[in-house]
Amino acid sequence: VEGVEQKQLAMVGMHIVGTVQDHPEMVWATVEHLSNAPDASYYYINNQGQNTLVPHPVTGSWTFASNAPGGIQWNQERAKVYSSASDKTPVCNTVNCKSGDIVAYMDATISPSLTVRINPWGSASAAASGSQIQDPENNSELISLNNDVIGMLATGDVRKNYFVSGAVWTQHGNLPTYDGKGPAFKQIGSLSLANSTMETYHQETSTSATATNAGCFMCHSISGAQATAKQGVELSHIFDEIKPIPAK
């Protein structure tokens, strides 16, 4: 490829990960654009101390979601996504595509779908079963945090278009380790944290603070042996691929 062509891109979401005092496992947070996708219904605590239901919206304008008659049936739609091998056949197998083209899977188009933020604020939705964690207090803290920060930004500041949907870390800063006996740490914060732009169809709901089926630490974890050997950098999916700068 020769030459340079400038393109304007949209920032729709990002993960922010960093260490704080006494937390070598790092705090894992995520940020999204306000118009990415709707939330499933959730509860928060209002200023009278009452649990308040925020229903799942039926209509709206979102980048990655479309309206559906009678509401968005996100749970049924999720069950159908990539349900068989044939669903994963790229259309490039049947039509001519250029190298690098972004293409849809068979019988699909690149367009808004029934994408939903299944675990608003990283907590199970109001429709989740009793075995899944619903945390109105955590939801309220995040709503308050976003209102405070966004309210301090000047009119027209593009950062007003984004919000922090949650963060997760471990109790006492323990490294997130798994072995044959299960997890050896307890998570704090938004246990089912996911970003609708990056974990769009990989959103799971945590069943406990030590569950291995949801959130950032589902993938960003290490074995007990690695922790003993102080191989904490294995939490990252990037460090192993970093190449040192050649000596001059």
Disulfide bonds with the S-S distance in Angstrom:
Cys92-Cys97 2.17
